[in-house]
Amino acid sequence: MKIVMIGRGIIGSAVADLLSSEHEVIRASRSGGDIPLDALSVESIAAFYRKLGKFDAMIIAIGGGRIYVPFWELDPQDYLDAYLGRVMSQINLVRLGLPHISDGGAFILSSGLMSKAPLPGFTAISSSNGAIEKFVLGAAQDMPRGVRINCVSATNVKETFETYLPDVDLSNTTVQPVATVAAAYKIALFSSVSGQDFDTRDYGNDRG
Ligand SMILES: NC(=O)c1ccc[n+]([C@@H]2O[C@H](COP(=O)([O-])OP(=O)(O)OC[C@H]3O[C@@H](n4cnc5c(N)ncnc54)[C@H](OP(=O)(O)O)[C@@H]3O)[C@@H](O)[C@H]2O)c1
């Protein structure tokens, strides 16, 4: 299969590495990869698809948004930035990618634990994650040619907190190693369902 991995961060790299022994994996993000892409720009997305050609599946693991700020201190632009970076970017990738994906192909988007079990200070993220899950549910009803669409909700990824947020106390929330999260993306990719949110807590609750 020709699989496109959008996002080359902690989750995107782990998913791409997991799939690349059995499939052709094309990697993309703003700073490089096989084909550069800024998912915030419809012009960049259109140029990306012109270069990419036909593909069988796309996994998107990009994000953004201010965190550890109470909701009343977030200004309207903070909410918009989270929505644009997490929701509109993924919607536009699916909208513009539809003519290029094979019959029976699959889109896997990223939501996250913060729409289900949020930590304080994550409202911009939790509200955008909810929108992603409902976009997936709605779009699945329209999807032509047997194309499936699902999303994955990762928990707090151990490697992310070790690398970027080592002082955060995670004793009261779920933490998983990125390998468990990547395995859940693979399960979502090859599942026959559509319109679903795959919660990685269903695929192991270990701290690695
Ligand atoms: N890690 C966690 O603990 C965790 C938990 C739950 C949910 N999630 C969600 O899972 C997704 C991926 O997480 P992650 O931890 O892998 O993130 P990450 O390590 O921060 O990586 C994000 C990747 O997305 C790319 N990117 C960002 N904006 C982009 C854009 N406009 N166009 C193209 N590429 C873009 C970045 O590369 P460039 O800067 O080169 O573009 C980077 O490769 C996010 O939505 C995140 O919220 C993560």
The ligand as an SDF file (V2000), in Angstrom:
LIG
                    3D

 48 52  0  0  0  0  0  0  0  0999 V2000
    2.1710   13.3520   22.0720 N   0  0  0  0  0  0  0  0  0  0  0  0
    1.1170   13.3080   22.8830 C   0  0  0  0  0  0  0  0  0  0  0  0
    1.2350   13.1550   24.1170 O   0  0  0  0  0  0  0  0  0  0  0  0
   -0.2530   13.3800   22.2990 C   0  0  0  0  0  0  0  0  0  0  0  0
   -1.3600   12.9630   23.0650 C   0  0  0  0  0  0  0  0  0  0  0  0
   -2.6250   13.0410   22.5220 C   0  0  0  0  0  0  0  0  0  0  0  0
   -2.8050   13.5450   21.2440 C   0  0  0  0  0  0  0  0  0  0  0  0
   -1.7160   13.9410   20.5160 N   0  0  0  0  0  0  0  0  0  0  0  0
   -1.9740   14.5140   19.1880 C   0  0  0  0  0  0  0  0  0  0  0  0
   -1.3500   13.7390   18.1690 O   0  0  0  0  0  0  0  0  0  0  0  0
   -0.8910   14.6150   17.1430 C   0  0  0  0  0  0  0  0  0  0  0  0
    0.6020   14.3860   16.9040 C   0  0  0  0  0  0  0  0  0  0  0  0
    1.2760   14.5210   18.1330 O   0  0  0  0  0  0  0  0  0  0  0  0
    2.8700   14.4620   18.2600 P   0  0  0  0  0  0  0  0  0  0  0  0
    3.1470   14.3250   19.7120 O   0  0  0  0  0  0  0  0  0  0  0  0
    3.4620   13.4900   17.2960 O   0  0  0  0  0  0  0  0  0  0  0  0
    3.2550   15.9460   17.8160 O   0  0  0  0  0  0  0  0  0  0  0  0
    4.6880   16.5690   17.6010 P   0  0  0  0  0  0  0  0  0  0  0  0
    5.7690   15.6650   18.0980 O   0  0  0  0  0  0  0  0  0  0  0  0
    4.6180   17.9660   18.1040 O   0  0  0  0  0  0  0  0  0  0  0  0
    4.8000   16.6250   16.0030 O   0  0  0  0  0  0  0  0  0  0  0  0
    3.9100   17.3530   15.2280 C   0  0  0  0  0  0  0  0  0  0  0  0
    4.3100   17.1690   13.7670 C   0  0  0  0  0  0  0  0  0  0  0  0
    3.3460   17.8750   12.9680 O   0  0  0  0  0  0  0  0  0  0  0  0
    4.0250   18.6670   12.0140 C   0  0  0  0  0  0  0  0  0  0  0  0
    3.1650   19.8220   11.7270 N   0  0  0  0  0  0  0  0  0  0  0  0
    2.6800   20.7190   12.6110 C   0  0  0  0  0  0  0  0  0  0  0  0
    1.9250   21.6370   11.9680 N   0  0  0  0  0  0  0  0  0  0  0  0
    1.9450   21.2860   10.6640 C   0  0  0  0  0  0  0  0  0  0  0  0
    1.3720   21.8470    9.5000 C   0  0  0  0  0  0  0  0  0  0  0  0
    0.6420   22.9720    9.5380 N   0  0  0  0  0  0  0  0  0  0  0  0
    1.5640   21.2320    8.3240 N   0  0  0  0  0  0  0  0  0  0  0  0
    2.3300   20.0960    8.2500 C   0  0  0  0  0  0  0  0  0  0  0  0
    2.8960   19.5300    9.3070 N   0  0  0  0  0  0  0  0  0  0  0  0
    2.7210   20.1140   10.5020 C   0  0  0  0  0  0  0  0  0  0  0  0
    5.3470   19.0250   12.6950 C   0  0  0  0  0  0  0  0  0  0  0  0
    6.3970   19.2290   11.7980 O   0  0  0  0  0  0  0  0  0  0  0  0
    6.7900   20.6370   11.1630 P   0  0  0  0  0  0  0  0  0  0  0  0
    6.9760   21.5870   12.3040 O   0  0  0  0  0  0  0  0  0  0  0  0
    8.0080   20.3030   10.3770 O   0  0  0  0  0  0  0  0  0  0  0  0
    5.6420   20.9860   10.2880 O   0  0  0  0  0  0  0  0  0  0  0  0
    5.6760   17.7330   13.4470 C   0  0  0  0  0  0  0  0  0  0  0  0
    6.3560   16.8180   12.5960 O   0  0  0  0  0  0  0  0  0  0  0  0
   -1.2460   16.0380   17.6170 C   0  0  0  0  0  0  0  0  0  0  0  0
   -2.5180   16.3970   17.1190 O   0  0  0  0  0  0  0  0  0  0  0  0
   -1.3190   15.8720   19.0980 C   0  0  0  0  0  0  0  0  0  0  0  0
   -2.1100   16.8470   19.7370 O   0  0  0  0  0  0  0  0  0  0  0  0
   -0.4470   13.8560   21.0120 C   0  0  0  0  0  0  0  0  0  0  0  0
  1  2  1  0
  2  3  2  0
  2  4  1  0
  4  5  1  0
  4 48  2  0
  5  6  2  0
  6  7  1  0
  7  8  2  0
  8  9  1  0
  8 48  1  0
  9 10  1  0
  9 46  1  0
 10 11  1  0
 11 12  1  0
 11 44  1  0
 12 13  1  0
 13 14  1  0
 14 15  2  0
 14 16  1  0
 14 17  1  0
 17 18  1  0
 18 19  2  0
 18 20  1  0
 18 21  1  0
 21 22  1  0
 22 23  1  0
 23 24  1  0
 23 42  1  0
 24 25  1  0
 25 26  1  0
 25 36  1  0
 26 27  1  0
 26 35  1  0
 27 28  2  0
 28 29  1  0
 29 30  1  0
 29 35  2  0
 30 31  1  0
 30 32  2  0
 32 33  1  0
 33 34  2  0
 34 35  1  0
 36 37  1  0
 36 42  1  0
 37 38  1  0
 38 39  2  0
 38 40  1  0
 38 41  1  0
 42 43  1  0
 44 45  1  0
 44 46  1  0
 46 47  1  0
M  CHG  2   8   1  16  -1
M  END
$$$$
